Amino acid sequence: MSTKKNGLLALLGLGALAWWKYKNSTAEEKQAVKDTLNTAKDNFSKFGSDLKSKASDVASQVQNKVDQASTSVENSANQN
């Protein structure tokens, strides 16, 4: 319990420090922070869409394998 409390306090302290530093920075530094956040957001969105497309590719491959196995079983059953 103490570890969680200390971790949350440390996180809160880092957040307060970051906010204070941002508020006291110059306009150029603020713009650099905004650009970094926007770039990270774009990269995260790209990663999400890549992950989604890979998941759909895997799902279609699995469906193809299931269809092939089903056809193979049906052919075997019809021969006997």
N, C-alpha and C positions, 0 to 999 in steps of 0.2 A: 504494500500500500504506500509506503514511504517513497519507494522508487518512482511510482507513477506520479505522486505529488511533486517530487523534485523534478521529474522530467517535464511536467506541465508548466511548472514555474520557470524552468530554463527556457522552454519554448516561448512562453509569454514574455520573458525578458528579452529574448532575441528579437521577437516581433516588435516590442517597444523600442529597442535600439534601432532597428531597421526603419521604423516609422520616423523616429527623431532625426536620423541621418538623412532620410529622404526630404523631410520638411526643411532642413537646414542646408540642402544642397543647391547648387546653381541651376539655372534653367537648362543648360546643356546637359548636366548630369541627370536631371529629371527626365529629359528626353531620351537619354541613353538607356535609362531604366525602362521607360515605356517601350522603346524599340526592342529591348531584350525580352520583355514579357510578351510582346506581340509575336516575335519570332518563335518563342517557346510555345505559344498557343497554336501557331500555324503548324509547327512540327508535331505537336500532340495530335492535332486534327488529322494530319497526313498519316501519322502512325495508326490512328484509329481506323481510317478508311482502308489502309493497307491490310490491317489485321482482319477487317470485315471481309475484304475480297479474298484473302487467303482462306478464311473459314468457309466461305461459300464454295471455293474451289475444292477444298477437302470434302465438303458435303456432297458435291456433285460426283467426285471420284468414288466416294463410298457408295453412293446410289448406283453408279455404273457397275461396280463390283458386285453389289447385291443383285442387280438385274442379270448379270452374267451368270452368277451362281444359280439363280432361280431358273434361268433358261437351261443351264446344264442339268439341273436336277429333273426338270420336266422332260428333257430329251432322254435321260437315263430311264425314267419311269415309263416313258412311251415305248422304249425298245424292249422292255421286259414285259 
